[in-house]
Amino acid sequence: MISNYLKEYFKEKKISQYEIERKTGISRSKINLTLNGKRKLTAEELIKIAIVFNIDLNKIKEI
């Protein structure tokens, strides 16, 4: 699941939800719901996160 991958990625990199919000403009409430598997990211949000945090979308595609 994409949310699990992102949750682990941010945990490993010690990136807070606040930092994700600050750098992407996606609200912390949306980020929190997403990382806890209660909300799906939009394609636009996923691309924004991938660009800002240099995440390989090909790895996500395999999930």
N, CA, C, O and CB atoms as a CASP TS submission, in Angstrom:
PFRMAT TS
TARGET T0000
AUTHOR 0000-0000-0000
METHOD Language model
MODEL 1
PARENT N/A
ATOM      1  N   MET     1       0.838  -1.183   0.000  1.00  0.00           N
ATOM      2  CA  MET     1       0.000   0.000   0.000  1.00  0.00           C
ATOM      3  C   MET     1       0.888   1.253   0.000  1.00  0.00           C
ATOM      4  O   MET     1       1.897   1.312   0.704  1.00  0.00           O
ATOM      5  CB  MET     1      -0.956  -0.006   1.225  1.00  0.00           C
ATOM      6  N   ILE     2       0.505   2.228  -0.781  1.00  0.00           N
ATOM      7  CA  ILE     2       1.300   3.443  -0.921  1.00  0.00           C
ATOM      8  C   ILE     2       1.451   4.165   0.415  1.00  0.00           C
ATOM      9  O   ILE     2       2.529   4.664   0.736  1.00  0.00           O
ATOM     10  CB  ILE     2       0.664   4.373  -1.951  1.00  0.00           C
ATOM     11  N   SER     3       0.384   4.219   1.181  1.00  0.00           N
ATOM     12  CA  SER     3       0.448   4.933   2.465  1.00  0.00           C
ATOM     13  C   SER     3       1.479   4.304   3.397  1.00  0.00           C
ATOM     14  O   SER     3       2.187   5.016   4.108  1.00  0.00           O
ATOM     15  CB  SER     3      -0.931   4.942   3.142  1.00  0.00           C
ATOM     16  N   ASN     4       1.568   2.973   3.397  1.00  0.00           N
ATOM     17  CA  ASN     4       2.562   2.292   4.239  1.00  0.00           C
ATOM     18  C   ASN     4       3.979   2.613   3.776  1.00  0.00           C
ATOM     19  O   ASN     4       4.865   2.857   4.595  1.00  0.00           O
ATOM     20  CB  ASN     4       2.336   0.767   4.218  1.00  0.00           C
ATOM     21  N   TYR     5       4.187   2.614   2.464  1.00  0.00           N
ATOM     22  CA  TYR     5       5.505   2.925   1.913  1.00  0.00           C
ATOM     23  C   TYR     5       5.929   4.343   2.320  1.00  0.00           C
ATOM     24  O   TYR     5       7.053   4.561   2.770  1.00  0.00           O
ATOM     25  CB  TYR     5       5.496   2.783   0.368  1.00  0.00           C
ATOM     26  N   LEU     6       5.004   5.302   2.154  1.00  0.00           N
ATOM     27  CA  LEU     6       5.329   6.689   2.497  1.00  0.00           C
ATOM     28  C   LEU     6       5.556   6.850   3.996  1.00  0.00           C
ATOM     29  O   LEU     6       6.460   7.571   4.417  1.00  0.00           O
ATOM     30  CB  LEU     6       4.211   7.629   2.034  1.00  0.00           C
ATOM     31  N   LYS     7       4.742   6.185   4.793  1.00  0.00           N
ATOM     32  CA  LYS     7       4.892   6.273   6.249  1.00  0.00           C
ATOM     33  C   LYS     7       6.281   5.795   6.670  1.00  0.00           C
ATOM     34  O   LYS     7       6.940   6.444   7.483  1.00  0.00           O
ATOM     35  CB  LYS     7       3.798   5.440   6.960  1.00  0.00           C
ATOM     36  N   GLU     8       6.725   4.671   6.125  1.00  0.00           N
ATOM     37  CA  GLU     8       8.052   4.138   6.445  1.00  0.00           C
ATOM     38  C   GLU     8       9.159   5.046   5.906  1.00  0.00           C
ATOM     39  O   GLU     8      10.167   5.272   6.575  1.00  0.00           O
ATOM     40  CB  GLU     8       8.209   2.721   5.873  1.00  0.00           C
ATOM     41  N   TYR     9       8.963   5.561   4.698  1.00  0.00           N
ATOM     42  CA  TYR     9       9.953   6.453   4.091  1.00  0.00           C
ATOM     43  C   TYR     9      10.165   7.689   4.968  1.00  0.00           C
ATOM     44  O   TYR     9      11.302   8.050   5.274  1.00  0.00           O
ATOM     45  CB  TYR     9       9.508   6.873   2.670  1.00  0.00           C
ATOM     46  N   PHE    10       9.072   8.329   5.368  1.00  0.00           N
ATOM     47  CA  PHE    10       9.177   9.537   6.185  1.00  0.00           C
ATOM     48  C   PHE    10       9.734   9.222   7.569  1.00  0.00           C
ATOM     49  O   PHE    10      10.462  10.030   8.145  1.00  0.00           O
ATOM     50  CB  PHE    10       7.812  10.212   6.312  1.00  0.00           C
ATOM     51  N   LYS    11       9.398   8.060   8.098  1.00  0.00           N
ATOM     52  CA  LYS    11       9.922   7.656   9.409  1.00  0.00           C
ATOM     53  C   LYS    11      11.439   7.461   9.332  1.00  0.00           C
ATOM     54  O   LYS    11      12.170   7.938  10.200  1.00  0.00           O
ATOM     55  CB  LYS    11       9.234   6.349   9.898  1.00  0.00           C
ATOM     56  N   GLU    12      11.911   6.761   8.295  1.00  0.00           N
ATOM     57  CA  GLU    12      13.353   6.523   8.110  1.00  0.00           C
ATOM     58  C   GLU    12      14.122   7.827   7.941  1.00  0.00           C
ATOM     59  O   GLU    12      15.226   7.979   8.464  1.00  0.00           O
ATOM     60  CB  GLU    12      13.592   5.624   6.895  1.00  0.00           C
ATOM     61  N   LYS    13      13.535   8.760   7.209  1.00  0.00           N
ATOM     62  CA  LYS    13      14.198  10.035   6.919  1.00  0.00           C
ATOM     63  C   LYS    13      13.958  11.074   8.017  1.00  0.00           C
ATOM     64  O   LYS    13      14.470  12.192   7.951  1.00  0.00           O
ATOM     65  CB  LYS    13      13.714  10.581   5.582  1.00  0.00           C
ATOM     66  N   LYS    14      13.171  10.687   9.027  1.00  0.00           N
ATOM     67  CA  LYS    14      12.836  11.592  10.136  1.00  0.00           C
ATOM     68  C   LYS    14      12.186  12.883   9.632  1.00  0.00           C
ATOM     69  O   LYS    14      12.539  13.984  10.053  1.00  0.00           O
ATOM     70  CB  LYS    14      14.097  11.927  10.948  1.00  0.00           C
ATOM     71  N   ILE    15      11.231  12.715   8.723  1.00  0.00           N
ATOM     72  CA  ILE    15      10.496  13.839   8.157  1.00  0.00           C
ATOM     73  C   ILE    15       9.133  13.896   8.841  1.00  0.00           C
ATOM     74  O   ILE    15       8.366  12.934   8.800  1.00  0.00           O
ATOM     75  CB  ILE    15      10.348  13.704   6.596  1.00  0.00           C
ATOM     76  N   SER    16       8.844  15.025   9.463  1.00  0.00           N
ATOM     77  CA  SER    16       7.591  15.175  10.201  1.00  0.00           C
ATOM     78  C   SER    16       6.431  15.541   9.267  1.00  0.00           C
ATOM     79  O   SER    16       6.628  15.989   8.137  1.00  0.00           O
ATOM     80  CB  SER    16       7.745  16.242  11.290  1.00  0.00           C
ATOM     81  N   GLN    17       5.230  15.335   9.778  1.00  0.00           N
ATOM     82  CA  GLN    17       4.043  15.735   9.018  1.00  0.00           C
ATOM     83  C   GLN    17       4.029  17.250   8.826  1.00  0.00           C
ATOM     84  O   GLN    17       3.569  17.746   7.798  1.00  0.00           O
ATOM     85  CB  GLN    17       2.749  15.271   9.736  1.00  0.00           C
ATOM     86  N   TYR    18       4.529  17.971   9.805  1.00  0.00           N
ATOM     87  CA  TYR    18       4.621  19.429   9.677  1.00  0.00           C
ATOM     88  C   TYR    18       5.512  19.807   8.490  1.00  0.00           C
ATOM     89  O   TYR    18       5.173  20.695   7.708  1.00  0.00           O
ATOM     90  CB  TYR    18       5.171  20.055  10.982  1.00  0.00           C
ATOM     91  N   GLU    19       6.652  19.123   8.367  1.00  0.00           N
ATOM     92  CA  GLU    19       7.570  19.418   7.261  1.00  0.00           C
ATOM     93  C   GLU    19       6.937  19.067   5.922  1.00  0.00           C
ATOM     94  O   GLU    19       7.111  19.793   4.943  1.00  0.00           O
ATOM     95  CB  GLU    19       8.889  18.652   7.437  1.00  0.00           C
ATOM     96  N   ILE    20       6.207  17.961   5.871  1.00  0.00           N
ATOM     97  CA  ILE    20       5.521  17.581   4.632  1.00  0.00           C
ATOM     98  C   ILE    20       4.523  18.671   4.257  1.00  0.00           C
ATOM     99  O   ILE    20       4.449  19.088   3.101  1.00  0.00           O
ATOM    100  CB  ILE    20       4.801  16.206   4.787  1.00  0.00           C
ATOM    101  N   GLU    21       3.758  19.126   5.248  1.00  0.00           N
ATOM    102  CA  GLU    21       2.773  20.187   5.010  1.00  0.00           C
ATOM    103  C   GLU    21       3.456  21.462   4.516  1.00  0.00           C
ATOM    104  O   GLU    21       3.020  22.076   3.541  1.00  0.00           O
ATOM    105  CB  GLU    21       1.973  20.478   6.297  1.00  0.00           C
ATOM    106  N   ARG    22       4.515  21.844   5.189  1.00  0.00           N
ATOM    107  CA  ARG    22       5.220  23.094   4.860  1.00  0.00           C
ATOM    108  C   ARG    22       5.787  23.062   3.439  1.00  0.00           C
ATOM    109  O   ARG    22       5.725  24.058   2.718  1.00  0.00           O
ATOM    110  CB  ARG    22       6.354  23.346   5.866  1.00  0.00           C
ATOM    111  N   LYS    23       6.336  21.919   3.047  1.00  0.00           N
ATOM    112  CA  LYS    23       6.995  21.836   1.740  1.00  0.00           C
ATOM    113  C   LYS    23       6.045  21.535   0.585  1.00  0.00           C
ATOM    114  O   LYS    23       6.352  21.855  -0.563  1.00  0.00           O
ATOM    115  CB  LYS    23       8.056  20.783   1.784  1.00  0.00           C
ATOM    116  N   THR    24       4.890  20.921   0.872  1.00  0.00           N
ATOM    117  CA  THR    24       3.976  20.552  -0.211  1.00  0.00           C
ATOM    118  C   THR    24       2.688  21.358  -0.247  1.00  0.00           C
ATOM    119  O   THR    24       2.024  21.439  -1.280  1.00  0.00           O
ATOM    120  CB  THR    24       3.637  19.114  -0.101  1.00  0.00           C
ATOM    121  N   GLY    25       2.339  21.956   0.895  1.00  0.00           N
ATOM    122  CA  GLY    25       1.074  22.676   0.956  1.00  0.00           C
ATOM    123  C   GLY    25      -0.122  21.780   1.223  1.00  0.00           C
ATOM    124  O   GLY    25      -1.258  22.253   1.245  1.00  0.00           O
ATOM    125  N   ILE    26       0.119  20.488   1.426  1.00  0.00           N
ATOM    126  CA  ILE    26      -0.958  19.551   1.753  1.00  0.00           C
ATOM    127  C   ILE    26      -1.163  19.616   3.266  1.00  0.00           C
ATOM    128  O   ILE    26      -0.202  19.519   4.029  1.00  0.00           O
ATOM    129  CB  ILE    26      -0.620  18.072   1.273  1.00  0.00           C
ATOM    130  N   SER    27      -2.402  19.779   3.692  1.00  0.00           N
ATOM    131  CA  SER    27      -2.669  19.956   5.119  1.00  0.00           C
ATOM    132  C   SER    27      -2.245  18.742   5.938  1.00  0.00           C
ATOM    133  O   SER    27      -2.271  17.607   5.462  1.00  0.00           O
ATOM    134  CB  SER    27      -4.144  20.231   5.340  1.00  0.00           C
ATOM    135  N   ARG    28      -1.852  19.011   7.184  1.00  0.00           N
ATOM    136  CA  ARG    28      -1.433  17.927   8.084  1.00  0.00           C
ATOM    137  C   ARG    28      -2.557  16.935   8.324  1.00  0.00           C
ATOM    138  O   ARG    28      -2.305  15.739   8.472  1.00  0.00           O
ATOM    139  CB  ARG    28      -0.956  18.496   9.418  1.00  0.00           C
ATOM    140  N   SER    29      -3.792  17.413   8.365  1.00  0.00           N
ATOM    141  CA  SER    29      -4.901  16.477   8.582  1.00  0.00           C
ATOM    142  C   SER    29      -5.014  15.498   7.416  1.00  0.00           C
ATOM    143  O   SER    29      -5.255  14.311   7.638  1.00  0.00           O
ATOM    144  CB  SER    29      -6.230  17.243   8.763  1.00  0.00           C
ATOM    145  N   LYS    30      -4.847  15.965   6.191  1.00  0.00           N
ATOM    146  CA  LYS    30      -4.875  15.067   5.024  1.00  0.00           C
ATOM    147  C   LYS    30      -3.680  14.118   5.059  1.00  0.00           C
ATOM    148  O   LYS    30      -3.818  12.930   4.764  1.00  0.00           O
ATOM    149  CB  LYS    30      -4.872  15.883   3.703  1.00  0.00           C
ATOM    150  N   ILE    31      -2.521  14.634   5.414  1.00  0.00           N
ATOM    151  CA  ILE    31      -1.317  13.800   5.490  1.00  0.00           C
ATOM    152  C   ILE    31      -1.496  12.724   6.540  1.00  0.00           C
ATOM    153  O   ILE    31      -1.178  11.559   6.302  1.00  0.00           O
ATOM    154  CB  ILE    31      -0.074  14.653   5.808  1.00  0.00           C
ATOM    155  N   ASN    32      -2.009  13.109   7.711  1.00  0.00           N
ATOM    156  CA  ASN    32      -2.210  12.164   8.797  1.00  0.00           C
ATOM    157  C   ASN    32      -3.176  11.064   8.380  1.00  0.00           C
ATOM    158  O   ASN    32      -2.900   9.883   8.592  1.00  0.00           O
ATOM    159  CB  ASN    32      -2.727  12.882  10.042  1.00  0.00           C
ATOM    160  N   LEU    33      -4.301  11.439   7.794  1.00  0.00           N
ATOM    161  CA  LEU    33      -5.277  10.440   7.345  1.00  0.00           C
ATOM    162  C   LEU    33      -4.670   9.512   6.296  1.00  0.00           C
ATOM    163  O   LEU    33      -4.919   8.306   6.307  1.00  0.00           O
ATOM    164  CB  LEU    33      -6.529  11.130   6.776  1.00  0.00           C
ATOM    165  N   THR    34      -3.884  10.069   5.403  1.00  0.00           N
ATOM    166  CA  THR    34      -3.250   9.277   4.351  1.00  0.00           C
ATOM    167  C   THR    34      -2.246   8.292   4.926  1.00  0.00           C
ATOM    168  O   THR    34      -2.275   7.108   4.589  1.00  0.00           O
ATOM    169  CB  THR    34      -2.562  10.190   3.344  1.00  0.00           C
ATOM    170  N   LEU    35      -1.358   8.770   5.791  1.00  0.00           N
ATOM    171  CA  LEU    35      -0.316   7.903   6.347  1.00  0.00           C
ATOM    172  C   LEU    35      -0.893   6.822   7.250  1.00  0.00           C
ATOM    173  O   LEU    35      -0.242   5.809   7.503  1.00  0.00           O
ATOM    174  CB  LEU    35       0.694   8.731   7.122  1.00  0.00           C
ATOM    175  N   ASN    36      -2.109   7.034   7.734  1.00  0.00           N
ATOM    176  CA  ASN    36      -2.768   6.030   8.572  1.00  0.00           C
ATOM    177  C   ASN    36      -3.782   5.195   7.798  1.00  0.00           C
ATOM    178  O   ASN    36      -4.600   4.486   8.386  1.00  0.00           O
ATOM    179  CB  ASN    36      -3.455   6.704   9.738  1.00  0.00           C
ATOM    180  N   GLY    37      -3.715   5.289   6.466  1.00  0.00           N
ATOM    181  CA  GLY    37      -4.525   4.441   5.605  1.00  0.00           C
ATOM    182  C   GLY    37      -6.009   4.759   5.578  1.00  0.00           C
ATOM    183  O   GLY    37      -6.809   3.912   5.181  1.00  0.00           O
ATOM    184  N   LYS    38      -6.397   5.962   5.993  1.00  0.00           N
ATOM    185  CA  LYS    38      -7.810   6.329   6.038  1.00  0.00           C
ATOM    186  C   LYS    38      -8.225   7.244   4.892  1.00  0.00           C
ATOM    187  O   LYS    38      -9.392   7.619   4.772  1.00  0.00           O
ATOM    188  CB  LYS    38      -8.119   6.998   7.349  1.00  0.00           C
ATOM    189  N   ARG    39      -7.257   7.597   4.054  1.00  0.00           N
ATOM    190  CA  ARG    39      -7.504   8.495   2.924  1.00  0.00           C
ATOM    191  C   ARG    39      -6.495   8.186   1.840  1.00  0.00           C
ATOM    192  O   ARG    39      -5.330   7.910   2.126  1.00  0.00           O
ATOM    193  CB  ARG    39      -7.420   9.994   3.352  1.00  0.00           C
ATOM    194  N   LYS    40      -6.939   8.232   0.595  1.00  0.00           N
ATOM    195  CA  LYS    40      -6.022   8.040  -0.522  1.00  0.00           C
ATOM    196  C   LYS    40      -5.536   9.391  -1.019  1.00  0.00           C
ATOM    197  O   LYS    40      -6.278  10.373  -1.030  1.00  0.00           O
ATOM    198  CB  LYS    40      -6.699   7.251  -1.663  1.00  0.00           C
ATOM    199  N   LEU    41      -4.277   9.420  -1.430  1.00  0.00           N
ATOM    200  CA  LEU    41      -3.724  10.630  -2.032  1.00  0.00           C
ATOM    201  C   LEU    41      -4.296  10.816  -3.421  1.00  0.00           C
ATOM    202  O   LEU    41      -4.603   9.845  -4.112  1.00  0.00           O
ATOM    203  CB  LEU    41      -2.186  10.568  -2.086  1.00  0.00           C
ATOM    204  N   THR    42      -4.438  12.055  -3.824  1.00  0.00           N
ATOM    205  CA  THR    42      -4.771  12.313  -5.218  1.00  0.00           C
ATOM    206  C   THR    42      -3.480  12.142  -6.023  1.00  0.00           C
ATOM    207  O   THR    42      -2.386  12.161  -5.459  1.00  0.00           O
ATOM    208  CB  THR    42      -5.400  13.756  -5.414  1.00  0.00           C
ATOM    209  N   ALA    43      -3.610  11.980  -7.314  1.00  0.00           N
ATOM    210  CA  ALA    43      -2.428  11.853  -8.169  1.00  0.00           C
ATOM    211  C   ALA    43      -1.562  13.108  -8.046  1.00  0.00           C
ATOM    212  O   ALA    43      -0.335  13.020  -8.003  1.00  0.00           O
ATOM    213  CB  ALA    43      -2.842  11.618  -9.650  1.00  0.00           C
ATOM    214  N   GLU    44      -2.202  14.265  -7.991  1.00  0.00           N
ATOM    215  CA  GLU    44      -1.467  15.530  -7.875  1.00  0.00           C
ATOM    216  C   GLU    44      -0.675  15.582  -6.566  1.00  0.00           C
ATOM    217  O   GLU    44       0.480  16.008  -6.558  1.00  0.00           O
ATOM    218  CB  GLU    44      -2.439  16.727  -7.954  1.00  0.00           C
ATOM    219  N   GLU    45      -1.290  15.152  -5.467  1.00  0.00           N
ATOM    220  CA  GLU    45      -0.612  15.160  -4.172  1.00  0.00           C
ATOM    221  C   GLU    45       0.576  14.200  -4.183  1.00  0.00           C
ATOM    222  O   GLU    45       1.652  14.528  -3.682  1.00  0.00           O
ATOM    223  CB  GLU    45      -1.594  14.781  -3.047  1.00  0.00           C
ATOM    224  N   LEU    46       0.376  13.024  -4.753  1.00  0.00           N
ATOM    225  CA  LEU    46       1.449  12.036  -4.812  1.00  0.00           C
ATOM    226  C   LEU    46       2.630  12.557  -5.625  1.00  0.00           C
ATOM    227  O   LEU    46       3.781  12.404  -5.216  1.00  0.00           O
ATOM    228  CB  LEU    46       0.935  10.725  -5.412  1.00  0.00           C
ATOM    229  N   ILE    47       2.357  13.156  -6.746  1.00  0.00           N
ATOM    230  CA  ILE    47       3.420  13.705  -7.591  1.00  0.00           C
ATOM    231  C   ILE    47       4.154  14.830  -6.859  1.00  0.00           C
ATOM    232  O   ILE    47       5.381  14.914  -6.908  1.00  0.00           O
ATOM    233  CB  ILE    47       2.841  14.223  -8.929  1.00  0.00           C
ATOM    234  N   LYS    48       3.400  15.683  -6.185  1.00  0.00           N
ATOM    235  CA  LYS    48       4.010  16.788  -5.436  1.00  0.00           C
ATOM    236  C   LYS    48       4.946  16.247  -4.359  1.00  0.00           C
ATOM    237  O   LYS    48       6.071  16.726  -4.214  1.00  0.00           O
ATOM    238  CB  LYS    48       2.920  17.681  -4.797  1.00  0.00           C
ATOM    239  N   ILE    49       4.486  15.252  -3.606  1.00  0.00           N
ATOM    240  CA  ILE    49       5.312  14.645  -2.555  1.00  0.00           C
ATOM    241  C   ILE    49       6.550  13.999  -3.162  1.00  0.00           C
ATOM    242  O   ILE    49       7.651  14.149  -2.632  1.00  0.00           O
ATOM    243  CB  ILE    49       4.501  13.597  -1.756  1.00  0.00           C
ATOM    244  N   ALA    50       6.379  13.282  -4.270  1.00  0.00           N
ATOM    245  CA  ALA    50       7.508  12.612  -4.914  1.00  0.00           C
ATOM    246  C   ALA    50       8.557  13.607  -5.380  1.00  0.00           C
ATOM    247  O   ALA    50       9.754  13.365  -5.224  1.00  0.00           O
ATOM    248  CB  ALA    50       7.026  11.780  -6.092  1.00  0.00           C
ATOM    249  N   ILE    51       8.126  14.711  -5.946  1.00  0.00           N
ATOM    250  CA  ILE    51       9.071  15.722  -6.429  1.00  0.00           C
ATOM    251  C   ILE    51       9.797  16.383  -5.265  1.00  0.00           C
ATOM    252  O   ILE    51      11.024  16.486  -5.272  1.00  0.00           O
ATOM    253  CB  ILE    51       8.343  16.783  -7.269  1.00  0.00           C
ATOM    254  N   VAL    52       9.047  16.827  -4.276  1.00  0.00           N
ATOM    255  CA  VAL    52       9.627  17.566  -3.153  1.00  0.00           C
ATOM    256  C   VAL    52      10.602  16.701  -2.357  1.00  0.00           C
ATOM    257  O   VAL    52      11.652  17.179  -1.927  1.00  0.00           O
ATOM    258  CB  VAL    52       8.519  18.086  -2.233  1.00  0.00           C
ATOM    259  N   PHE    53      10.253  15.426  -2.160  1.00  0.00           N
ATOM    260  CA  PHE    53      11.079  14.559  -1.313  1.00  0.00           C
ATOM    261  C   PHE    53      11.916  13.558  -2.111  1.00  0.00           C
ATOM    262  O   PHE    53      12.476  12.618  -1.547  1.00  0.00           O
ATOM    263  CB  PHE    53      10.199  13.812  -0.342  1.00  0.00           C
ATOM    264  N   ASN    54      11.995  13.767  -3.424  1.00  0.00           N
ATOM    265  CA  ASN    54      12.842  12.955  -4.297  1.00  0.00           C
ATOM    266  C   ASN    54      12.543  11.455  -4.152  1.00  0.00           C
ATOM    267  O   ASN    54      13.446  10.642  -3.957  1.00  0.00           O
ATOM    268  CB  ASN    54      14.317  13.225  -3.989  1.00  0.00           C
ATOM    269  N   ILE    55      11.269  11.119  -4.252  1.00  0.00           N
ATOM    270  CA  ILE    55      10.827   9.731  -4.171  1.00  0.00           C
ATOM    271  C   ILE    55      10.643   9.201  -5.580  1.00  0.00           C
ATOM    272  O   ILE    55      10.011   9.849  -6.415  1.00  0.00           O
ATOM    273  CB  ILE    55       9.511   9.601  -3.352  1.00  0.00           C
ATOM    274  N   ASP    56      11.185   8.039  -5.844  1.00  0.00           N
ATOM    275  CA  ASP    56      11.082   7.416  -7.169  1.00  0.00           C
ATOM    276  C   ASP    56       9.676   6.868  -7.367  1.00  0.00           C
ATOM    277  O   ASP    56       9.262   5.939  -6.674  1.00  0.00           O
ATOM    278  CB  ASP    56      12.135   6.285  -7.337  1.00  0.00           C
ATOM    279  N   LEU    57       8.942   7.448  -8.318  1.00  0.00           N
ATOM    280  CA  LEU    57       7.580   6.988  -8.577  1.00  0.00           C
ATOM    281  C   LEU    57       7.549   5.565  -9.130  1.00  0.00           C
ATOM    282  O   LEU    57       6.529   4.884  -9.016  1.00  0.00           O
ATOM    283  CB  LEU    57       6.889   7.930  -9.547  1.00  0.00           C
ATOM    284  N   ASN    58       8.640   5.110  -9.719  1.00  0.00           N
ATOM    285  CA  ASN    58       8.668   3.729 -10.214  1.00  0.00           C
ATOM    286  C   ASN    58       8.589   2.740  -9.063  1.00  0.00           C
ATOM    287  O   ASN    58       7.976   1.682  -9.207  1.00  0.00           O
ATOM    288  CB  ASN    58       9.940   3.475 -11.038  1.00  0.00           C
ATOM    289  N   LYS    59       9.196   3.060  -7.917  1.00  0.00           N
ATOM    290  CA  LYS    59       9.088   2.200  -6.750  1.00  0.00           C
ATOM    291  C   LYS    59       7.648   2.155  -6.252  1.00  0.00           C
ATOM    292  O   LYS    59       7.144   1.099  -5.870  1.00  0.00           O
ATOM    293  CB  LYS    59      10.023   2.683  -5.637  1.00  0.00           C
ATOM    294  N   ILE    60       7.003   3.296  -6.262  1.00  0.00           N
ATOM    295  CA  ILE    60       5.615   3.363  -5.820  1.00  0.00           C
ATOM    296  C   ILE    60       4.723   2.610  -6.796  1.00  0.00           C
ATOM    297  O   ILE    60       3.761   1.960  -6.385  1.00  0.00           O
ATOM    298  CB  ILE    60       5.152   4.829  -5.685  1.00  0.00           C
ATOM    299  N   LYS    61       5.029   2.691  -8.062  1.00  0.00           N
ATOM    300  CA  LYS    61       4.232   2.015  -9.093  1.00  0.00           C
ATOM    301  C   LYS    61       4.216   0.502  -8.864  1.00  0.00           C
ATOM    302  O   LYS    61       3.230  -0.168  -9.170  1.00  0.00           O
ATOM    303  CB  LYS    61       4.788   2.333 -10.498  1.00  0.00           C
ATOM    304  N   GLU    62       5.317  -0.030  -8.323  1.00  0.00           N
ATOM    305  CA  GLU    62       5.419  -1.466  -8.095  1.00  0.00           C
ATOM    306  C   GLU    62       4.568  -1.953  -6.917  1.00  0.00           C
ATOM    307  O   GLU    62       4.310  -3.148  -6.779  1.00  0.00           O
ATOM    308  CB  GLU    62       6.858  -1.835  -7.861  1.00  0.00           C
ATOM    309  N   ILE    63       4.142  -1.021  -6.082  1.00  0.00           N
ATOM    310  CA  ILE    63       3.382  -1.393  -4.874  1.00  0.00           C
ATOM    311  C   ILE    63       1.965  -1.789  -5.234  1.00  0.00           C
ATOM    312  O   ILE    63       1.178  -2.133  -4.352  1.00  0.00           O
ATOM    313  CB  ILE    63       3.359  -0.236  -3.862  1.00  0.00           C
TER
END
